[in-house]
Amino acid sequence: MTVSVSKRQLRVDPHSVLRLLRTEPPGIAVVRGVRPFAGIVTDPESVRQALGDPGTRLSKSTNTLRLRYALGDGTATSDRPRDNTSYYASFGTIEEFRRRRREALVPTLSSRVVGSRYPELRLLAERQVSGWQNNEVRPIGVDASRFMVRALLQGFFARPDLDEVMVLAQHVAEGVAAIDRRVRSFASPLREVADRGRIGRHLPPFGPGAHQVVTRRALTRLATGALLRAPPSRAGPEPVGLIRDLLSEAGGEPGGGSGLLESTLATLIFAGYENTAAAASWLLWLLATHPDAQAEVREEGSRLGVDQFDLSRNMSFLRACIDETLRLYPPVWSTAREVISPLSLGDRALPAGALLVISPWLQHHRPESWLEHDAFQPERFRIPRQFSGDWLPFGLGPRACIGRALAFVELAAFVSAVLQKWELRSPPEHRPPQPRFVTNLRPGEDLVVHLRSL
């Protein structure tokens, strides 16, 4: 029997729809009343196949592309060329364009490079939490966000003085957050499915506003040589890592490549800190409510120097706690693909124009894949197993998140810095937080912990 849901259910309470579908037989749940077809993929194998498509038969959906006017043509928001005036049309295909953009980011975001930054990031995290007070009940989201954005930028800019960079980055973050609030009511893939029949197949983009102007001006300033290179008045290093590679591809000049630098920086700031900050907040809250796991992470870290970072070997329990947190609260809780040409997925034939929603949260909470699926049990990730479509906090396939290694290092640095100085407890009057299923999966209210100095 084919499972189906209504557009109204998706519009009113997408979380309840996902909770319902996680106990249904695997397949593709039909969304009634959407033409030519819309469905929610519940089968892990079909998820793997859909996300493994290189872009030849499945494309990014409209909701992602709505941020294009603010973020530009980055790795997340590049659209299919509509005509030859698109500056990336010379690449031949949009798949080649995206591949080149991803390749430009690889040198800076590789596991080897970001792992070597752990001592620097650990020191940065210690400075971020140095103002915490004993017996304080503290919301942790703000500090997590500030650390993540500074950690992100410190690896991209050769200039050691980041004050101006941080101010501009804050302008960008605030501008993009305002843009995000404007699109949030339509931004989730489930909401996009629900609204197709009501406002048309393609959601209209928002026009430029004050926040967009501020955001683009800050990005342009970030992409100038004064910030990417050492000031002319003193000797300093040439651009390194990401900036060097992007300058090379942009023709050697900041602002070149038709806004390549600005678009890439916008995407990195938008996607590279808020999701990780949310994950850090969830993780610290879970450790505050599971003191045995917290103690084990602390004991594991106390045996190591900051130059002995290796999540897979000597920090394996912290890695398991991160993995389990991302299972319970994947920041990117849903994504969507639009069918370009007819294909079969599972036992269903899909026409061109069909919309498929894939939800990591749904896959992470399926009883068939996870015993006690709502419980925090990091030990489950200490058992070797092959993950496919049932654990995908960073996506899968050729479009999987290339910032995965950086996210793990940032989370490890921040959590280790906190736990080596503080014991975390959950305030007795604080209710368990409810997640908000908006553009990303966020706490419904500030996550707070009670601090006790060690």
N, C-alpha and C positions, 0 to 999 in steps of 0.2 A: 504493500500500500504506500502511495506517494504522500509524504508529509507536506503540508502546506501551511502558510501563515498569511495574514492579511497585511496590506499596506498600513492600515491603521495601527495594528499591533506594533509594527516597526517604528512608526512615527511617535507613538505615545510612550512606549517602554521597551526599547531594544534589549535591555538587560534581561528582562523576563523572557523574551523570545529566545535568547541564547541559552538561558537556563533550561528552558523547555526542550530545545533541540539537542542538548548534550546527552539526553537519555534516549533519543530516538535512534532507530537503525541507521547506519551510515549510508550516505547517498547525497542527493542534492534536494534540499527542501525548496519547494516552489513558492514564490511570492505571487499571490493571486492578483490578477488585474493589471499586470505589467506586460507590455508588448515590446519586442517579440517574445522575450522571456527574461525572467530574473530569478535567481535562486541563491541559496546559502549552502555552501559546500560543507558537509558534515563528515565526509569520509576522509581519513588521513591520507590514503593513497591518492585520491583525487586531488587533494590539496598539494601533495608533492608534485603531481603531474602538471597542475595548473601553474604553480610557481616556478617550475622547471622550464617552462616555455621561454625561449629567448626573446620573445616579442614578435615572432612571426605570425602567430595566430591569436595571441591574447595581448592586449595593450592596457596601459594604465587607464583608469576610469576618470570621469570628468571631475570628481570631487578633488582629486589631487591637483589637477591642473588649474583649479580656481585660484590657487596661491601663486600662479605663474606671474601675474602682473606685479606682484610684490617681490617675489624671490628671483624672478628672471628665469633663464633657461639653465637651471642647475641639473644635477643628476636626478633629482626627484620630480621636477616640474617641467622638463622639456616635453614639448608636444610634437605630434606628427607634423612635418612640414606641410603647410597649406598651399604654398606656392614657392617659386624660386627666389623670392625676396627674403625668405628666412635665411639668417646668416649661417645656419648649419646645414642648409640644403646641399652644400658642396661635399658633405660627407657621404652622400648617396642615399643612405637610409638612416632613420632615427636610431636604429639599433647600433649602428657604427658610431653615431654621435655620442650616444650614452656610454658606449664602451670606451671611447677616448676620454670622456670626462672621468670615468671611474679610474682608468689607468693613471690619470694625472694625480689622483689622490692616494694611490697605493703606496708610493715610497714613504710618505709621512705617517700613514695609518697601519703599516704592517706590524705584526706582533713583535718582531725584533726591535723595531724603532720605538714603539710606544712602551714596551717593557723596559727599555733602557732609561725611560723617563720616570720610573717609579720613585727613586729617591727624591727627585725634584718635586714630584707631585705630592709625596708624603709630607715634605717640609711645607709645601703650600697649604695642605690640609691642616697641619698643626697650627699654622698661623691663623687660618680661618676660624678655628674653634678656640683660640687662645683666650678669647673674651668671655667664654662660658663661666658660669658661677656655680659653686657647690650648692646643692639643694634647690636649684632653679628648675622650674617647669618650663621647658623651652620648646617652641615650635622649631622643627629642624629643616623645614623646606627652604627657608630663605638662605640659610648658610649653605645648604647643599647646592642651591642654584648659583650662588656667588662663587663657590669653589669651582663648580663645573665650567662656568663660562670663562673664568680666569685660566683654568687648566687648559681649556681648549685653545685660547688665544696665545698663551705663553709658548706653546709648541709651534705656532705658525709664524711668529714675528721674531726677526733677528734682534730687534731693539730690546734691551733689558728693561728700560723704563716703560712700564705698561700703563701708566696713569691715563694718558690720552686715549690709548687703545681701549681701556676699560670704559671710559666715559662714552666713547663712540659705540662700543659694543652694547652698552646699556641702552643707548638710543635705538640701536637696531633691535635689541631684544624687546624693548617696550613697544616699538612700532609694529613688529611682527606679532606680538601678543595682542595688540589692539586689532590688527587685521584678522587674527585668529578668532577673536571674539565676534567679529562681524560675520564670519563665515561658519561659525560653530554650529548654528542651527541646521546647516545643510551639509556640514563637512564629513560626518561619519558615513561610511559606505552604506550602512543600513538605512540611514536617513535618505541617502541619494536614491536608493531603490524605492523607498516609500514615496518620494516626491516626483518621480519621473512622470507618472501619469497626470500629476496635478499641475506642474509648471513646465512640462515639456521634457523632451529627452535629455537635452543638454542644459544644465543649470547656467543661468546668466552670470557672467563675472561681475564683481563689484567694480565700479569705476574708481579712479584715483581719488584719494582723499588726503587730508592733512597728515595722517600717520604714514601714508605711503611716501609722501614728499620727504618727511623727516628721515624715514628709513633709508631711502635711496641716497639722500645727501650724506648720511653717516657712512653708508657703504662706499660711496665714492671716495670719501676721505680716508677710509680704511685701506682702500686700494691704491693710494698714492705712494709715490716713492719715499716721501718723508717718513712714513710709518713702516714701510716694508724694508727699507734700507736704513743703515746707520746714518745719523745726521751728517751732512757734509763737513761740519766743523770739527769732527773728530773721526779718527780711524775706527772702522768697525767692520763686521763681517758682511759679506754680500747676502742676499736673500737665500734662505735655506729651505729644504724640505718642500712642503706644499707650495709656498710662495715662489720658490725658484722654479718649480716645475710649471706652475701656472703662468708665470711671466714668460717662460720659454714658449709655451703654447700660444700665448697671447701676442707673440711677436716681439717680446722683450720690453714692452712698455706697460707700466701700470695704466689701467683703463683701456688697454687694447683688447683685441679679440671680441669687440662688440659687447663689452660688459662681462666678459668671462670671469674676471676676478670678483667683481661685485656679486654676480649671481652665485658663484661658488661659496663665497664668504657668507652670503645670506642663508643659503641652504645649511651650511655647517652650523651657524649660530642658531638657526631655527630648530634643526633636528638634533644637533650635537650636544645640547646641554640640558634642555628641559626634560627630555625623556630620561636621561641618566640621573638627573636630580630627583625626579619622581621615584625612580627605582631605588636610589639611595635612601630616600625618606621611608619608603615601604620596608626596606631591609632593616634599617635601624629600629623601626617600630616593631617589626617581627622579632628581632633579637631582644628588645626590651620586654616583650611578652613571653619569651622563651629563654629564661635565664640559663638553663643548662647549655643550650646552643651558644649563647653569648659567651659563657665562660670558656667553652672549648675554642671558639674563634680567638679569644683573647690569649689563651694559653698557647695556642699554635703560633700566634704572632710574636709572643714574648721570646720564643726560642730563636728568632731570626733577626739578623741585621737588615737594615733597609736596602742593602745591596744584594740580598739573597732572594729577591722577588722571583717566585715561580708558582703561579696559581695552580698549575697542574700537578706539581710535585710536593713542595714543602708548604703550600697553603691550600691543600686540597679541601679542607672542610669549609674554609671561607668561600672557595669556589662553589662548593655544593650549596652553600647558603644563598649565594648570588643566583645560581641556576634555579633554585627552588622559589626564590622571590620573583624571578622573571616568569616562572610558570604560573604562580598565583596571580601576579599583577603585571602582565606584559604591557608596557607603555603603549606600544602600537597594538591595539586590541583588535583591529580589523583593517582589512585592505580589500581592494576590489580590482577586478579585471574585466575588460570588455572584449567580447569575441570579435575578432577582425574577419575571420573566414570560418565557415562551418567546421565543426569538429565534434568528436565524441569524447565524453568524459564519464568514466564509469559506464553505466548502462544507458546514458542519456545522450541523445543527439542535440547539439546546441547550434542554433542559427546565428548568422552574423548579426551583431547588434545586441546579443544577449549579454546580460550583466551578471557576474558571479561575485559573491561576497565570500571572503575567506577570513575567519576569525581565529587568531591565535588563542584568545581567551577560551573560546569554545573547545578547541582541540586540547587545551591544557586542563580542562575540567571534565573530560569525558570519562565516566566510570570504567569503560572498556579499556582505556589506556592507563589510568592512574587509580590505584587503590587509595581510598580515603582522600579523594581528589581535592577536597576543600581544606585539608590539614597541611600545616607547615612541617614537612618532614624532609629536611635536607639530606638525610641518610640515603634516600632513594637515588640520589645522584652519585653516590659512591659505588654503586653497583654498575659495572660496565654494561651498557646496552646501546643498541643502534637506534638513534632517533631519526625519524623521517618527518611525516606530516603531523606528528603528535606533540612536538616541542619546537616552536619556531618563533621565539621572541625577536629574532633578527631577520625573520623571513627565511626563504630558501632559494636556491637556484641562482641564476646569473644576476638577479636584482637584489640579492640579500644585502643587508646593511654592511657597508665596508668599514663602518666605525666600530664594529664589534670589539676588536682588540682594545681600542682606546677606552670604550665603555667599561670593560672588565678592569683595566688598570686604574681608571679613575675611581671606580667603586671600591676597589681594594684599598687604594691609598686613603680615601676619605674614611671608610669604616675602620680601618686599622688605626688611623690617627685618633679617632674618637674613643675606641675601646681601650687603647693603651693608657688613657688618662681618666676615663669616666666609666662608671657602672650605670647602665641605663635601666630604668624601671618605668612601667606604665603607670601613670597617675590613676589612683583608684576611682576618681570621679570621671575619668575620661572614657567615653563610650567607644567601642570598636568602630573605626572609621568605615564609612561606606564608599566604595569607589564610584566615581562619576565617569560614565561612558560618553565622553565628548570627543574632541579631536584626538586626544590620547587618553589613556586611563589615568585619572588623577584622583587623589584623595578628595572626598567630598568636603572635608574641612582640614585645617592644619593638623598634621600629625605631631603630637607633642610627647615628650619624654621627660621623666624626672631624672635629674643628674645627681650623681653622688661621686665625689672625687675619690680616686683610688690612692 
